[in-house]
Amino acid sequence: MTSNSGPQVLKNGCRCIEIDVWNGPTSRLPSKSPLPDHRHHLSTASLPRAAAETFESVKQAMSAKVSLHSRSPSVNQPSLPSAESGATAETSATTETVTTTDSSATTGSCATTGSSATTESTQVGLGLGLALDTAEADKRIVRSRDSSVSNRRGEPIVHHHGTMTSTVGFREVCKAIRQSAFESNPLPIIVSLEVGADREQQEMMVQIMKEEWDGLLLDTPFDFCNPHERQPRLEELSRKILIKVKRIHEGAVEGEIDRGRSLHVTSSINSKPPICDALAALAIYTHSEHFDDMKSLASRTPSHIFSLSEDKFFALSQDATRLRKLIDHNRQFFMRIYPKGLRVDSSNPDPSFHWRRGVQMVAMNWQKTDEGMMVNDAMFANTNGWVLKPAGYLSDDPLSVDSMPQRTMNLRITVLAGQFIPLPEDRKKSGVGVGGDKKFRPLVKVELHAEKPTKSIGYVWTSSARETDNPDWGFGASPCEFLNVENIVPDLSFVRFRVEDSTSNFREPLVAWACIRLDRLQQGYRCIDLVYPNTRRPSPGQLFVKIDKSFWP
């Protein structure tokens, strides 16, 4: 998540946000004396800095002296060396990243407060015939050191490591969350922290969260709800931000790495920094617990949340016995699935596969509009981001896992016409030439997202192509048919419509789409609203369709 995408994500109903936090940029600092009253004399390291500052003072004094004699054109004024030739002035910049050399500083617009990258030259000329005042130079060195020590480390940063995303300050992200978290939605937010920062930066994270989320952050348990006994009810968490993070003791090291760890410190890529006590204490009703194997499912702490990669969960769910245990666990406790590490393009898994196995949270890359994101949008459309599970998936459900309600379905969808289909960006509504709108040939793909008996079975249907942005297939059009489809859970199954440009050869063919949860798909003649491909904002486009749907038993 970034400070730019965060507000819109929250306004769209997202109630669980993952933030990857790393060490802020560091400055190159002078060594600190072990004794606070120790007198700092000149050394080979401090001499250039003192000389540069003394040179600047001399330059100012000489400039003033020169101005006093400037009335006499016969006076030969001494020439002072330029700050750009022979001496480089000390330069500091607040940065996003830290360079490995002393000669450059990379600056960025999303700078973190208090961080600096310093360039300084060791080539300072003293050939002015002036004596160096050691006492004054010592004072300058102490003032410079005190200033540098106060800015030794910038605030933590947020970056989705291993992907092609930008870097932003952690405080900036926290501010963005506060501004939009409860603007039109009072339901609670879970902030899942993936921490690659060290202890010092973790403590800074706690301070920042308490400052920016004052009054919203749940930092102490409710008196009426013991976290070792039960979870709070949804209404008890109104306008609250809950922290999800690991609880691991000092010195513990986690070996499960999917994204790599440090951006700014040298450490093993196969280890995570231990979570400090102050940060772990914020994981009150939502704490991360490591999943080792199926024996881990025996955990009965109400606040625990297992996080598994999509490929690991898929492998476990292929065994019927393990699958029953997973579903039974997920009736009582939270489980979260995150994209596998190979998704470096920030693509998304199909979350419906995991929802049908009782998983509550599937981590999605909101910046990527793909199949998984379309299904996710359909699941939470017109809700406040929290959806009650269907019968058979609830904690107080008397049904056994083996007798969960699943139905067989016949579904017929006849695509009759479309209107105001969005034109691709390279076509103009002129009707002239190859790029004109009259050469636009849209087609419709319909896909059913439901439980498949085997991978080889695909529930996809494609229409023929029609002309212009107002295509007409007519009442004699062949229907899309999905017949005798078994194991359907209507609340967790979806129908997706993709409108594509059939004449697209070298660009993305998708021009508009819609996705509807199966239990919300109404029978009869219907107009389906389409959204733009990337922004996921409503477009003027619509599809006119006929729906025939039946279930049994």
Secondary structure as UniProt FT lines:
FT   TURN            3..4
FT   HELIX           5..11
FT   TURN            12..13
FT   STRAND          16..22
FT   TURN            36..37
FT   TURN            44..46
FT   HELIX           47..68
FT   TURN            69..71
FT   TURN            73..74
FT   TURN            83..86
FT   STRAND          91..93
FT   TURN            109..110
FT   TURN            113..114
FT   STRAND          117..119
FT   TURN            127..128
FT   HELIX           134..150
FT   STRAND          157..158
FT   TURN            161..162
FT   STRAND          168..169
FT   HELIX           170..180
FT   TURN            181..182
FT   STRAND          189..195
FT   HELIX           199..212
FT   TURN            213..216
FT   TURN            223..224
FT   TURN            227..229
FT   HELIX           234..237
FT   TURN            238..239
FT   STRAND          241..246
FT   TURN            250..251
FT   TURN            269..270
FT   HELIX           277..280
FT   TURN            281..282
FT   STRAND          287..289
FT   HELIX           294..298
FT   TURN            302..303
FT   STRAND          304..309
FT   HELIX           310..317
FT   HELIX           320..332
FT   STRAND          334..338
FT   TURN            341..342
FT   TURN            344..345
FT   HELIX           351..355
FT   TURN            356..358
FT   STRAND          361..362
FT   TURN            366..367
FT   HELIX           371..379
FT   TURN            380..382
FT   TURN            391..392
FT   TURN            395..396
FT   HELIX           401..403
FT   STRAND          407..419
FT   TURN            425..426
FT   TURN            429..430
FT   TURN            434..435
FT   HELIX           437..439
FT   STRAND          442..449
FT   TURN            455..456
FT   STRAND          460..462
FT   TURN            475..476
FT   STRAND          480..488
FT   HELIX           490..492
FT   STRAND          494..501
FT   TURN            502..503
FT   STRAND          510..517
FT   HELIX           518..520
FT   STRAND          524..531
FT   TURN            533..535
FT   STRAND          538..552
//
